[in-house]
Amino acid sequence: MSTPRMNGNMALFLGITRSGKSVPVKRISEKWTRVLVYDPKGEYHNEMGFDQANTRRELLNMLKAATGPAKINFPGISKSDFLFFCDCAFNWNRQKEAMIICEELASVTNAGKADGAWNRLINQSMAFGPLVVGTVQRGQEVDKSLLNSANFVHVAQHGTDDDALYIAKKLGVSMEEIPREPLKFFQWTANRGIVVRGHVDFKGAKGKLWDGGTPRFVRASNGKPMKFNRTGRFDGVAYT
């Protein structure tokens, strides 16, 4: 008899370029042995050492072979590439739970309801235990399905008043809460509002993947570093 899986989790990470929004996503990916990434920039290959599938055929072949641990990046360039990726991710996760990362969603989704294979990934995969993470630069670019379904939202730096005001209204928080400086963040849930505030520094020990210092996520309320778990949440923070 197969072991029942825990319910999956979904998270949205928001912030402008170089705000630090992808730093926590990369750290969370280190908690997983199976990770599949849609990353047109190829950062997970170049910086994190993930294997890279450069074509759809390569991706399909690599996933068929990856019945155990594997970390794979797919640098797609079109919406059809993204929907192909989502279809592959859904089926690969059904085989065994995985972390699925979708970087810079604005280039392949819109502010309406999620459609096609992307809709299936975020609405039907949760029974199979994944962690699905999406990143986007502006709240206006987030599709409604992801924003409404995310277990939590990680908000990093916003560059303009219009963008800050938009996401503040969506989350029901004061505009003054929206980070306007690099590496600052808060996390929010629908039932509790803002659950934690903090900032990122790079004062941790140097390592193979972090030769400038491992990033730390310092809690604003006490100045102490926090650690992520496999759900993408910080240990010691009340999300529900």
Secondary structure as UniProt FT lines:
FT   STRAND          9..14
FT   TURN            17..18
FT   HELIX           22..29
FT   TURN            30..31
FT   STRAND          34..38
FT   TURN            40..41
FT   HELIX           43..46
FT   TURN            47..48
FT   STRAND          51..52
FT   HELIX           56..65
FT   STRAND          70..74
FT   HELIX           79..95
FT   STRAND          99..102
FT   HELIX           105..107
FT   HELIX           116..124
FT   HELIX           126..128
FT   STRAND          131..136
FT   HELIX           139..141
FT   HELIX           144..149
FT   STRAND          152..155
FT   HELIX           161..171
FT   HELIX           175..177
FT   TURN            182..183
FT   STRAND          184..189
FT   TURN            190..192
FT   STRAND          193..201
FT   TURN            211..212
FT   STRAND          216..219
FT   TURN            220..222
FT   STRAND          225..226
FT   TURN            230..231
FT   TURN            235..236
//
